[in-house]
């Protein structure tokens, strides 16, 4: 159940192929399962727009953002600033993340934690659960028609999934796969450009198609005023760069949440 990645273009394909080489020889974790983590869906169902704040050191589009940050410290500050969930990047080369970051964050906060990585092998789903994640990221641009199979793997592992799309074709696949939480990424994962019109447009299409699940907008949000375009349509927003770069993480999160 390995996706065909040879035709995935740009930096997305580059990262995904490298990630696959790293994980395809790994065995599923054998340690006892951790207690059931808090549900991302419950956090997203709370009134208003729920902030998923991201622990992020660097990225291909931005370069170094906050390389020296301590994941647990940042996560605690985000929660104090009103974040209802934390996203933790665990990809090591392009984002300077680690599995230990996720462990540290899980131990530091009691809100849901998303494992933000490039899921291209079933072992990564088992890893996410063993690390204490509440949910795993599934990128339709990588998984294609395997998205439904990976959703099933996540459910079997006791995880929720944030199914990420950035165009109409991917949205159709996510809906057909039975996704319950759909993330709309304003960033084009091929050329890394951002168009904040993408989330409202695809979110509107999803609702018009009868989607009653949860919608999360991703990428490109730097100021609270920008979130007004999501109100009444989206349940959550995932913000990374602008928060992590601030180095005053509680204040930055509070400015977004109004807490």
Helices and strands as residue ranges (DSSP letters): H 10-23, H 40-44, E 50-55, E 58-59, E 63-64, H 71-80, E 85-89, H 99-108, E 112-116, H 122-131, E 135-139, H 140-143, G 144-146, H 147-156, E 160-165, H 168-177, E 181-185, H 197-208, E 214-218, G 224-230, E 236-239, H 241-246, H 249-257
